[in-house]
Amino acid sequence: MREALKDRIEERLRDPIWWNDALQLGKTVLAAVAAWVVASSVLDLPQPFLAPWAALLVVHATVYRTFSKGAQQVAATVVAVLLAALVGEAFGLTTWAVALLIAVALVLGAVPWLGAEATTIATTGLVVLTTGFDDDVMLLSRLYDTAIGVGVGLLVNVMVWPPLRRQTAARALDAVDDGIGALLVDMAGGLGDGCQDDDVAAWVDRTRELDADLDHAWALVRQAQESARMNPRRSARSLRDPDHWHELLRRMEQAVAETRSLARTLGGQSAHRRTWGEAFAVPWISMLGDAGRAAGDANPGALVDVRRRLEAFSEDLRRTERSPEWPIYGALIINLRNIVDAMDEVAEANPIMGRPLALRVPGRRG
């Protein structure tokens, strides 16, 4: 039990994504506390609660989004303060005034540039309306509070290890190619043991799951690209135009499509090895399994070896094979060849995110 807990802790300590999330949490707390100190202790603003609130809302996962959302939030807060002042002057602090303020704030959400801040407008307007709307100094203080929170949030997010979502995207890519390799190995094992229709259906379903994982990986790569915009870190340069990552994703998309095609071809064969004959089944299934292990282990040399064996096997069949199953042979060989061709560059680039952090839980001496 203790060893299992220790292993889990060490796994977390070596996980750069966990460190990135923990750092982002710490930066958010730092920004909120710093905004409160500046507003309450340095500038001595009355009721400076909007400063940490604004800082909490503006510290986002990327520097670019921090700037863009910060600008939106400043505009939303100005609109909310003015709206609360107008509604309060016209109707006072009544139930109807509260209802009108919320309704108008949500209608303003139809404005594309402010749409994401409709709730901010409504909640900020409510705070201003219920805590004092008839004092010009107090209204200006609300704007100062928000400006301080936004400014401190921007400064903290840019100056303190600005977030770069490279590791998250890289792990998603690594997980997809591992999934492709595991599926190929399982297919080879199933064919060797004599698979059933349910096995083939399960393989097709797993390719759909891999498609969903690829969609998620594409989204994370786009987020990583966004995290590089306006990011002062030197390592952000390669992510501003991640063509190589896009190429790897396209190759894995092709590998998944070819694997699904292969599974559907197998689904039309009621008794694979008995129908094919051992002369085709044994070497082809062996190469399928070797390709899966090479993809999962990120071994480009092994993939090249499978491609060489597959070419020699195809040439030998062309000279000697006269089986009526030749069209099936050709389809399976082409599918496997395309999978190997698609995965060789992926294996060459893997592991994309580099080595894990060398951190361990200290053990007892003696």
C-alpha positions as CSV (number, residue, x, y, z in Angstrom):
1,M,0.0,0.0,0.0
2,R,2.8,2.4,1.0
3,E,4.8,1.5,-2.1
4,A,1.8,2.1,-4.4
5,L,1.2,5.5,-2.8
6,K,4.8,6.3,-3.2
7,D,4.7,5.3,-6.9
8,R,1.7,7.5,-7.5
9,I,3.3,10.5,-5.8
10,E,6.5,10.0,-7.8
11,E,4.4,9.7,-11.0
12,R,2.8,13.1,-10.2
13,L,6.1,14.7,-9.4
14,R,7.5,13.6,-12.7
15,D,4.4,14.8,-14.6
16,P,5.1,18.2,-16.2
17,I,1.4,18.7,-16.9
18,W,0.6,18.4,-13.2
19,W,3.3,20.9,-12.4
20,N,1.9,23.3,-15.0
21,D,-1.6,23.1,-13.5
22,A,-0.2,23.5,-10.0
23,L,1.8,26.6,-11.1
24,Q,-1.3,28.0,-12.8
25,L,-3.3,27.6,-9.6
26,G,-0.5,29.2,-7.6
27,K,-0.3,32.2,-10.0
28,T,-4.1,32.7,-9.8
29,V,-3.9,32.8,-6.0
30,L,-0.9,35.2,-6.2
31,A,-2.7,37.5,-8.6
32,A,-5.8,37.7,-6.5
33,V,-3.9,38.3,-3.2
34,A,-1.6,40.9,-4.9
35,A,-4.6,42.7,-6.3
36,W,-6.3,42.8,-2.9
37,V,-3.1,44.2,-1.3
38,V,-2.7,46.9,-3.9
39,A,-6.3,48.0,-3.8
40,S,-6.8,47.8,0.0
41,S,-3.4,48.6,1.5
42,V,-1.5,50.6,-1.1
43,L,-4.2,52.7,-2.7
44,D,-6.7,52.4,0.3
45,L,-9.7,52.1,-2.0
46,P,-13.1,51.7,-0.2
47,Q,-14.6,48.2,-0.6
48,P,-11.8,46.8,-2.9
49,F,-13.4,43.4,-3.4
50,L,-13.6,43.8,-7.2
51,A,-9.8,43.8,-7.5
52,P,-9.2,40.2,-6.5
53,W,-12.4,39.2,-8.3
54,A,-11.1,40.7,-11.6
55,A,-7.7,39.1,-11.1
56,L,-9.3,35.7,-10.6
57,L,-11.2,36.0,-13.8
58,V,-8.4,37.3,-15.9
59,V,-5.7,34.7,-15.2
60,H,-6.3,32.3,-18.1
61,A,-4.5,29.3,-19.5
62,T,-2.7,31.3,-22.1
63,V,-1.1,34.8,-22.2
64,Y,-3.0,35.7,-25.3
65,R,-6.3,34.8,-23.7
66,T,-5.4,36.7,-20.6
67,F,-4.9,39.9,-22.7
68,S,-8.0,39.4,-24.8
69,K,-10.3,38.4,-21.9
70,G,-8.8,41.2,-19.8
71,A,-9.9,43.8,-22.4
72,Q,-13.3,42.2,-22.6
73,Q,-13.6,42.2,-18.8
74,V,-12.7,45.9,-18.5
75,A,-15.3,46.7,-21.1
76,A,-17.9,44.5,-19.3
77,T,-17.2,46.1,-16.0
78,V,-17.5,49.6,-17.3
79,V,-20.8,48.7,-18.9
80,A,-22.0,47.0,-15.6
81,V,-21.1,50.1,-13.5
82,L,-22.8,52.5,-15.9
83,L,-25.8,50.2,-16.2
84,A,-26.1,49.9,-12.4
85,A,-25.9,53.7,-12.0
86,L,-28.6,54.3,-14.6
87,V,-31.0,51.7,-13.3
88,G,-30.4,52.7,-9.7
89,E,-31.0,56.4,-10.4
90,A,-34.2,55.6,-12.3
91,F,-35.8,53.0,-10.1
92,G,-33.7,52.9,-6.9
93,L,-32.9,49.6,-5.1
94,T,-36.0,47.7,-5.8
95,T,-37.0,44.2,-7.0
96,W,-38.0,45.7,-10.4
97,A,-34.6,47.4,-10.6
98,V,-32.8,44.1,-10.0
99,A,-34.9,42.3,-12.6
100,L,-34.4,45.0,-15.2
101,L,-30.6,45.1,-14.6
102,I,-30.3,41.4,-15.0
103,A,-32.5,41.3,-18.1
104,V,-30.5,44.2,-19.8
105,A,-27.2,42.6,-18.9
106,L,-28.2,39.3,-20.5
107,V,-29.5,41.1,-23.6
108,L,-26.1,42.8,-23.9
109,G,-24.8,39.2,-24.1
110,A,-26.0,39.2,-27.6
111,V,-23.2,41.6,-28.6
112,P,-20.5,39.2,-30.0
113,W,-17.6,40.9,-28.3
114,L,-19.3,40.9,-24.9
115,G,-21.2,37.6,-25.2
116,A,-18.8,35.7,-23.1
117,E,-19.0,38.4,-20.4
118,A,-22.8,38.5,-20.0
119,T,-22.7,36.9,-16.6
120,T,-19.9,39.2,-15.5
121,I,-22.0,42.2,-16.5
122,A,-25.0,40.9,-14.6
123,T,-23.1,40.0,-11.4
124,T,-20.9,43.1,-11.3
125,G,-24.0,45.3,-11.9
126,L,-25.8,43.6,-9.1
127,V,-22.9,44.2,-6.7
128,V,-22.7,47.8,-7.6
129,L,-26.4,48.3,-7.4
130,T,-26.7,46.7,-4.0
131,T,-23.6,48.2,-2.4
132,G,-24.0,51.8,-3.6
133,F,-24.8,53.4,-6.9
134,D,-25.5,57.0,-6.0
135,D,-22.0,58.0,-5.1
136,D,-19.8,59.1,-8.0
137,V,-16.6,58.4,-6.0
138,M,-17.8,54.9,-5.2
139,L,-18.6,54.2,-8.9
140,L,-15.1,55.4,-9.9
141,S,-13.7,53.2,-7.2
142,R,-15.4,50.2,-8.8
143,L,-13.6,50.9,-12.0
144,Y,-10.3,51.4,-10.3
145,D,-10.7,48.1,-8.5
146,T,-11.4,46.3,-11.7
147,A,-8.5,47.9,-13.5
148,I,-6.1,47.0,-10.7
149,G,-7.3,43.4,-10.7
150,V,-6.9,43.1,-14.5
151,G,-3.5,44.8,-14.5
152,V,-2.1,42.6,-11.7
153,G,-3.6,39.4,-13.3
154,L,-1.9,40.3,-16.6
155,L,1.4,41.1,-15.0
156,V,1.5,37.9,-12.9
157,N,0.5,35.7,-15.9
158,V,3.1,37.2,-18.2
159,M,6.0,37.7,-15.8
160,V,5.7,34.5,-13.7
161,W,6.5,31.5,-16.0
162,P,3.9,32.3,-18.6
163,P,1.9,29.2,-19.5
164,L,2.9,27.1,-22.5
165,R,0.6,24.2,-23.2
166,R,3.2,22.2,-25.2
167,Q,3.3,19.3,-22.7
168,T,-0.5,18.8,-22.7
169,A,-0.7,18.6,-26.4
170,A,2.4,16.4,-26.7
171,R,1.0,13.9,-24.2
172,A,-2.2,13.7,-26.2
173,L,-0.3,12.9,-29.4
174,D,1.8,10.3,-27.6
175,A,-1.4,8.7,-26.2
176,V,-2.9,8.4,-29.7
177,D,0.1,6.6,-31.2
178,D,0.3,4.3,-28.2
179,G,-3.4,3.5,-28.8
180,I,-2.9,2.7,-32.4
181,G,0.0,0.4,-31.6
182,A,-2.0,-1.4,-28.8
183,L,-4.9,-1.9,-31.2
184,L,-2.7,-3.5,-33.9
185,V,-1.1,-5.8,-31.3
186,D,-4.6,-6.9,-30.1
187,M,-5.8,-7.5,-33.6
188,A,-2.8,-9.7,-34.3
189,G,-3.4,-11.6,-31.1
190,G,-7.0,-12.0,-31.9
191,L,-6.4,-13.3,-35.4
192,G,-3.8,-15.7,-34.1
193,D,-6.3,-17.1,-31.6
194,G,-9.2,-17.2,-34.0
195,C,-11.3,-14.0,-33.7
196,Q,-15.1,-13.8,-33.8
197,D,-17.4,-11.2,-35.3
198,D,-17.7,-9.5,-31.9
199,D,-13.9,-9.0,-31.8
200,V,-14.0,-7.3,-35.2
201,A,-16.8,-5.0,-34.1
202,A,-14.8,-4.1,-31.0
203,W,-11.8,-3.2,-33.1
204,V,-13.9,-0.9,-35.3
205,D,-15.3,0.7,-32.1
206,R,-11.8,1.3,-30.8
207,T,-10.9,3.1,-34.1
208,R,-13.8,5.4,-33.4
209,E,-12.5,6.1,-29.9
210,L,-9.1,6.9,-31.5
211,D,-10.8,9.3,-33.8
212,A,-12.3,11.1,-30.7
213,D,-8.8,11.1,-29.1
214,L,-7.4,12.6,-32.3
215,D,-10.1,15.4,-32.2
216,H,-9.0,16.1,-28.7
217,A,-5.4,16.2,-29.7
218,W,-6.1,18.6,-32.5
219,A,-7.9,20.9,-30.0
220,L,-4.9,20.7,-27.6
221,V,-2.4,21.5,-30.3
222,R,-4.5,24.6,-31.3
223,Q,-4.5,25.6,-27.6
224,A,-0.7,25.1,-27.5
225,Q,-0.4,27.3,-30.6
226,E,-2.5,30.0,-28.9
227,S,-0.4,29.7,-25.7
228,A,2.7,30.7,-27.8
229,R,1.1,33.9,-28.9
230,M,2.4,36.9,-27.0
231,N,4.5,34.5,-24.9
232,P,8.0,35.8,-24.1
233,R,9.5,32.3,-23.4
234,R,12.1,31.2,-26.0
235,S,10.5,27.8,-26.3
236,A,7.3,29.3,-27.5
237,R,8.7,30.1,-31.0
238,S,8.4,26.6,-32.4
239,L,4.8,26.4,-31.3
240,R,3.6,29.6,-33.1
241,D,3.5,27.6,-36.4
242,P,3.4,23.9,-35.4
243,D,3.4,22.5,-38.9
244,H,5.3,19.4,-37.8
245,W,2.7,18.6,-35.1
246,H,-0.1,19.0,-37.7
247,E,1.7,16.6,-40.0
248,L,2.0,14.0,-37.2
249,L,-1.7,14.3,-36.5
250,R,-2.6,13.8,-40.2
251,R,-0.4,10.7,-40.3
252,M,-2.1,9.3,-37.3
253,E,-5.5,10.1,-38.8
254,Q,-4.5,8.1,-41.9
255,A,-3.2,5.2,-39.7
256,V,-6.6,5.0,-37.8
257,A,-8.5,5.1,-41.1
258,E,-6.4,2.3,-42.5
259,T,-6.8,0.3,-39.3
260,R,-10.6,0.7,-39.6
261,S,-10.5,-0.4,-43.2
262,L,-8.4,-3.4,-42.3
263,A,-10.8,-4.4,-39.5
264,R,-13.8,-4.1,-41.9
265,T,-12.0,-6.3,-44.4
266,L,-11.4,-8.9,-41.7
267,G,-15.1,-8.6,-40.8
268,G,-16.0,-10.2,-44.1
269,Q,-13.9,-13.2,-43.5
270,S,-15.7,-15.9,-41.4
271,A,-12.7,-18.1,-40.8
272,H,-9.6,-16.1,-41.4
273,R,-6.7,-18.6,-41.1
274,R,-8.6,-21.5,-42.6
275,T,-9.7,-19.4,-45.5
276,W,-6.4,-17.7,-46.1
277,G,-4.1,-20.6,-45.5
278,E,-1.1,-20.7,-43.2
279,A,1.3,-19.5,-45.9
280,F,-0.3,-16.1,-45.8
281,A,-1.8,-16.0,-42.3
282,V,1.3,-16.7,-40.3
283,P,3.7,-14.1,-41.8
284,W,1.1,-11.4,-42.2
285,I,-0.2,-11.7,-38.7
286,S,3.3,-11.7,-37.4
287,M,4.1,-8.4,-39.3
288,L,0.8,-6.9,-38.0
289,G,1.8,-7.6,-34.4
290,D,5.4,-6.3,-35.0
291,A,4.1,-3.1,-36.6
292,G,1.9,-2.5,-33.5
293,R,4.7,-3.1,-31.1
294,A,7.0,-0.8,-33.1
295,A,4.4,1.9,-33.1
296,G,3.7,1.6,-29.4
297,D,7.4,1.5,-28.6
298,A,8.2,4.4,-31.0
299,N,10.7,2.3,-32.8
300,P,11.1,3.7,-36.4
301,G,13.8,1.1,-37.2
302,A,11.4,-1.8,-36.5
303,L,8.7,-0.1,-38.7
304,V,11.2,0.1,-41.5
305,D,12.0,-3.6,-41.0
306,V,8.3,-4.5,-41.2
307,R,8.0,-2.5,-44.4
308,R,10.9,-4.4,-45.9
309,R,9.5,-7.7,-44.9
310,L,6.1,-6.7,-46.2
311,E,7.5,-5.8,-49.6
312,A,9.5,-9.1,-49.9
313,F,6.4,-11.0,-48.8
314,S,4.2,-9.2,-51.4
315,E,6.7,-9.9,-54.1
316,D,6.9,-13.6,-53.2
317,L,3.1,-13.9,-53.3
318,R,3.0,-12.2,-56.6
319,R,5.3,-14.8,-58.1
320,T,3.9,-17.9,-56.4
321,E,0.3,-17.4,-55.1
322,R,-2.7,-18.5,-57.2
323,S,-5.3,-18.5,-54.4
324,P,-8.8,-17.1,-55.1
325,E,-8.2,-15.1,-51.9
326,W,-5.6,-12.9,-53.6
327,P,-7.9,-9.8,-53.6
328,I,-8.2,-10.1,-49.8
329,Y,-4.4,-10.6,-49.5
330,G,-3.8,-7.5,-51.5
331,A,-6.2,-5.4,-49.5
332,L,-4.7,-6.5,-46.2
333,I,-1.1,-5.9,-47.4
334,I,-2.0,-2.4,-48.7
335,N,-3.7,-1.5,-45.4
336,L,-0.7,-2.6,-43.4
337,R,1.8,-0.9,-45.7
338,N,-0.1,2.4,-45.4
339,I,-0.2,2.1,-41.6
340,V,3.6,1.5,-41.5
341,D,4.2,4.4,-43.8
342,A,2.0,6.7,-41.8
343,M,3.5,5.8,-38.4
344,D,7.2,5.8,-39.3
345,E,7.6,9.6,-38.9
346,V,5.4,9.6,-35.8
347,A,7.7,7.0,-34.2
348,E,10.7,9.1,-35.2
349,A,9.3,12.1,-33.4
350,N,8.2,10.2,-30.3
351,P,8.4,10.9,-27.4
352,I,7.3,14.4,-28.4
353,M,7.3,15.8,-24.9
354,G,10.8,14.6,-23.9
355,R,12.0,12.9,-20.8
356,P,9.9,13.1,-17.5
357,L,11.2,15.1,-14.6
358,A,13.7,13.2,-12.5
359,L,11.9,13.7,-9.1
360,R,11.4,11.1,-6.5
361,V,10.0,10.7,-3.0
362,P,12.8,10.5,-0.5
363,G,13.1,7.1,1.2
364,R,14.1,6.3,4.7
365,R,17.8,5.8,5.4
366,G,19.0,2.4,6.6
